[in-house]
C-alpha cells in the first residue's frame, strides 16, 4: 500500500528540495536569467545573486587597455636591457603573439557577456 508523502516522515528529503531550489535560483540570478515571479519566495535569492554578479563584474575594456599598455612597456623594457636588435625583435614577436592571444580571450569573453 502506497502512503501519501509526508514531510514528517522525510524531513531530509524536503531539505534537499529546498536546497536545490535555492541553488538553482542563485545560479540563474547570477546570470540574470529567468527571474521568479514577483513576490515568489525565491525572488530574494535571485535578486541577491544578481546584485552580487553585478558588483563583481569586470570592465573588460579596462583589461584590454591594460594589456595594450603592458605590451608597449614590455617592448620598451626589452630594448633598454642591453639585448641585441635581433633578440629584441624576436622577443617582441613572441610578446605580440602572447598579447594577441590574451586580447583575443578578452574580446571573446566580452562578446559572450553581451
N, C-alpha and C positions, 0 to 999 in steps of 0.2 A: 504494500500500500504506500503510495507516494503522499508524503505530508507536505503541506504548503511551506514555502521558505519562511524561516523565522530569523529575524535579526538576533534574537536572544540566543538562538542555537548556534549562530555563526558570526560572532562579533568580529573576528579577524577577517572574514570574507567581505564585510561591508567596509572595513578599513582599507582593504586593498582596492576596492572600487572607488572609494573617495580619493585615495592617493593617486590612482590612475587619472581621475578627472582633473585633479589639481595639476598634476604633472603635464598632462596634455594641454590644459588651459595656459600654463606658463609657457609652453613651447610655442603655441600659436600666437600668444600675446607678444612674445619677443619678436616674432616675425610680422607682427601687425596684420594678422590674417584671421579671418573668421571670428569676429567678436561674438560673445554670447549676447542674448537679448538683454535689453536694458532692464536692470533690476534683478537679473539672474544671480544666484548665489556664487557663480563662478566669475562674475564680472570684476570684482576687486582683484582677483588673481591675474586676470587678463590685463587689466589696467596697470598693475604693479610691474608685470613683466614688460609691457610696452614702454613704461616710463624708464625702467632700468636699461632696456636696449637703446633707447634714445639718448640717455645720459652717457652711455659707453660708446656711442657712435664715433667713428674715426673720420676725420676730414681727409679723404684720400687726395684731394688737391694739394694739401699741405705736405703730405707724404711724397707726392710726385715732385713738388718743388724742392724738397729737401734732398731727394735722390739726385736731381739735376745739379743742385749746388755741390753736393758731395762729389759728383763725377768730375766737375771742373776743378775742385780743390785737390782731388787725388792726382789729377794730371799735373797740376802746378807743383805739388809736393815732389812728385817723381822727377820733375825736370830740375829742381834745385838741390836734389840729394846727391848730385855727382854721378848720376847714371849717364851712360853714353846715349847719343841720339837714338841709336838702334834699340837700346834697352828701354828708353822712354817710349819710343814708338810701339814696341812690342807690348809693353806694359799697358800703354794707352789703349791698344786694340783689345787686349784681354779685359780691361776695365770697362770699355764701351760695351762689350758683349754682356758682361755681368750686370751693368746698369740697365742695358736694354731689356734683359730678362726680368729684372726687378720692376722696371717701369711697365712692362707688359703684364706682369702679375697684378700690379696696382690698377691698371686700366681694365683688366678683365674682372677684377673684384668690383670696381666702380660700376661696370656695366651690369653685373649680377645683382647689385643692390637696387638698381633703378626699377 
